[in-house]
Amino acid sequence: MDVAVLKTHLKENLDTLQEQAGLTSGDLLVIGTSTSEVAGRHIGSAGSDEVAAALFEVFTTFSAQTGAALAFQGCEHINRALVLDKQTAVARGYEPVTVVPQGKAGGAMSTYAYKHMAAPVVVEHIQAEAGIDIGDTLIGMHIKPVAVPVRGPHTNIGDAHVTMARTRPKLIGGARAIYE
């Protein structure tokens, strides 16, 4: 597993997501990552701090460049709760819960984020403007309706399948409605 390649592929996919989503300050990107899947193992079986560290670096650079906040989804053992910056949680009215992600209950990525963010909190639910799912971790419950698929240049990060989405406002009305 070449960490430099992982980082390059993730950056290129995030660039494509940004082109289509146009994330700015105040927007939220939900991130689901199975570091096990990235490394070619079964989800939840071989969490990797090395993979988490490499991807976290790319995500934080993306956040600094776009202004978008990051939310790292944990695994099902913490009910897919999310690690995000306290300031973001307060600004969006998200109520923190009491849990500290760790390898076997949260996963390597959310655990790494919790340990390396300046002021992390964990919340149960969010409604993000965009998302990236690395390893089929099922982030859909944390994305605003209506989600629109985004196809990046890489369908995998390492060995993990990648899915990305942006959102748009609902189109309401009927035959007489105008949307533009």
N, C-alpha and C positions, 0 to 999 in steps of 0.2 A: 504494500500500500504506500503510494507516494503522496505524502502530506501536501507537497507543493501543488500537485495536480488537483487534489481535493479542493484546496483553497482557490485555485484558478477557476475550476468548474463552478464552484459556488458563486464566486464573484461574477462570472459571466451570466449565470442564471439570474442573480439579483439585479444585474444591470438591465436585463430584459424585463424583469418584473417592474423595475422602476420606470422604464420607458412606457409601459402600459398602465401602470397604476398611478404614477405621479405622486408618490408619497411625500409629505412635507411635515413640518413640525405640527404636532397634535395628532398625527395619524399613528396607527399601531399596526405592527407586523407580528403576527403569531407564527411561532417557529416550533415545529414538531420534528424531532430528530432521534432516530435510533442509531446510535454510534455502533451498535452491534451489526446492524444491517450494512452500514457504510463499510465495515471491515469484513463483510462477506459471511457473517454468522446470522443465526436466527434472532429476531427481535427479542431483546431482554436477556440474552444469554451471555454476552461478552462486552459489556460496556467499556468504553475506552476514554480515559481522560486525555490521551494524546489527540484523538480525533475531536473530542469536545473542545479542547483548547484551540486547535487550528480553526475550527468552524466559528467559534466564539470571536476570534480575532477578526474574521471576515465580517461577521454580523455587526460587531461594534463599529468597525470602519464604515460600513453601510449606514448605520444609524447616525454617525457623526456627519457623513456627507449629505444625508437627506433630511435629517431632523426627525425622522420617524422613530418612535419608541419601539422597544422590543419586548415581547412576551414569550418566554420559553415554556412550552407545555411539558408537564411531567407525564409519567406513564399511568396506566389504569390503577396502579396500586395506591396512588394519591388522587384518584378520580379525575385524572387529566387536569389537575390544578396547574396554575401558571405562575412562574417567577417573573416579576417585573419590578421596575424601579418604583419606590414608594411615592415619589412625586407624580408619576404617571397614574398610579392607582388612586391617589387623592384627587387629582385633576379630573379623572373620569368617574369618580364616585364608586370605585370598586372597594368592597369591604375585604380587608385582609383576613385570612384564616390562620390557624396555628398548625403548621407542619413545616418540617425542614426536609427538603428532598435529600435523598441519599441513593447510592447505587442501586439497591434492590427495591426501593420505593421512591420512585421519582425519575430514575434513569441518570445516566452520566451527563447528558447535556444540561438538564435543568439543575442538577447538582453543581455542575461547574459554574453555571450562570449565578446561582445563589451565592457561591463562595467568592465570585469575582466582581459582582456588581457592587457599586458604592453603597446603596441603601436598598437591598432587595426585600420584597414582601411576596407572599404567595396569596393568590386570589383563586376563587372557584370558577368564575365565569367572566368572559370578556366578549366584546363584539369588535373584532379587528377589521380594519379596512383592507388588509391583504394578508396572505399567508404563504408559507412554504413548508411542505411536508416531505421530509427526507426519511424514507424507510417505511412509508405507509402507516404512520402513527395516528391518523384520523383526527385532523385538526378542524374539520368542518363545523363542529359544534361551537367553535370560537370565532367564526367569521360572520360578519353582517350579511343579511340577505341583500342583494342578490349576488352570489358568487359567480365570477366569470373565469373560466380556465385561462391560464397563461402558459404558453408553450415556450420553454427556454431552449437554448442550444444543446443542453445536456439532459438526457432523460434519466441519468443516474449521477449520483455523487458517490464515488467509490462503487460499491456493489449495491447501493440502496437506490430504489426507485424514487424519483422526485416528481411531485405535483405542486404547482403554484396556482394561486388565484388572486384576483383583485375583486373589488366589489363595485357596484354601481347602485344608484337609487332605484327603487321599484318604478316600473312604468305602470301608471294607473290610467284609467279612463277607457274609452272605447274608440270607435271608428273616427270620432271627431277630435280626439285628443292630439295635441301637438307636443312633441318631445324635444325639439331643438329650438 
